[in-house]
């Protein structure tokens, strides 16, 4: 026989006799079956409760946002019939896939955080904080690489722009992206307007009316009389010399426009980056604090009332 002396945080100490090799479930039952006033129960501080629900609610909002992003991405893929047999081979380059991937990651990660915070689950919170830490490190690494490999990034942008231009008529998403870039940056093509030769419809050897032309979003004034959109304003623009063409279309390429836009908005980009990193660091701090509180107190406030035996988790010290 073995005598085990048990001291709880609250209530008097008591002893129980068990066999040395016996199942300690008997000890557990003895603990949880005592009066509630004798059971250990340490309440969280107000700060701990506040941090718990801040973490839960913020992650819940981002979970909903992730589901919305995921839904938009899937809607885009389905509406374009991207899963059809003849299109499935090119789905890897579909812009909607970016939304789907972002939605999945955001939903899964924030669901971990919200459930972990609400249920005070150490495993979920540790996984959540580890993933956030990895993502934080990845973002810092990407920022450093972006600064040190600007020439390579420019090459990737040029390649991506030319690919989007080549598929301009075939992919509505790529067409929308190219049109938005050319309209907002007032540019045409990647390096200049003659880059549209890469598109089979705007190629000068093409048989259609678009041959040797450029999209209407390249035009200086695509609106006739300021009201009607003239989709044919760029027809034949590639045949014009630069002096004549500059009165009809934008001559500069969009890569230069993107570079100028980044230079003009460096402060805004830096501020957004700092805020995003700050939010993630604050999330790590809150998660770490909550984990420390859970491990220190062990019993959440909800267990301070009467609960079924199988939900009681007494924190006692055996001697």
PyMOL commands that set and color helices and strands:
alter all, ss='L'
color gray80, all
select helices_A, chain A and resi 25-32+36-38+46-79+88-93+96-119+122-148+150-166+172-185+193-198+216-218+237-239+242-245+254-264+266-297+301-304+309-311
alter helices_A, ss='H'
color red, helices_A
select strands_A, chain A and resi 2-8+14-18+223-224+228-229+316-318
alter strands_A, ss='S'
color yellow, strands_A
deselect
rebuild
show_as cartoon
